[in-house]
Amino acid sequence: MKRIIIIIVFFCFSQICGCSSGGLEGLYQVNGQVLLDEKPIENVNVYFSPVKKTAKSRSAVGLTDSKGNFKLTTLKTNDGIYPGTYRIYLSKSELAAETLTLSEEERKKKYTDKNGIYSPPHIQVIPKKYINPDTSGFNYAVKAGKNKIIILRMKSEK
């Protein structure tokens, strides 16, 4: 009898302490690749924004590696995304050319405001069309289970 009580107490304690997956139920892996003019592009933020807002819908983000590959994160690194239809947009910024001629110390001095916030000028590397979910043309339907790898092909603005 004492053994059964210990088991029941342990079970109840584990449920109360949150020995669950921490809200990760129902997330599914989505992997992809970002190409600019058919070449992989590194350090691109890939945003998935739900088309339809529901209790479980959440945005997710991925960051491309040197081969342009990404995995989506909703709550914890690379945990996936909830099923649903998403609009996709991309972002990558780099320091503006005029800041590159300055040393790091000179940049910090020139671009730090009176509140100590460092904010040098940046330029958007991604063509304008792709930084807006309304104009990117990228959509993806995430399914419960295994999802296809998505390839996001961008073309440079001419």
Secondary structure, 3 states (H helix, E strand, C coil): CHHHHHHHHHHHHHHHCCCCCCCCCCCECCEEEEEECCEECCCCEEEEEECCCCCCCCCEEEECCCCCEEECECCCCCCCECCEEEEEEEECEEECHHHHCCCHHHHHHHHECCCCCECCCEEECCCHHHHCCCCCCEEEEECCCCCCCEEEEECCCC
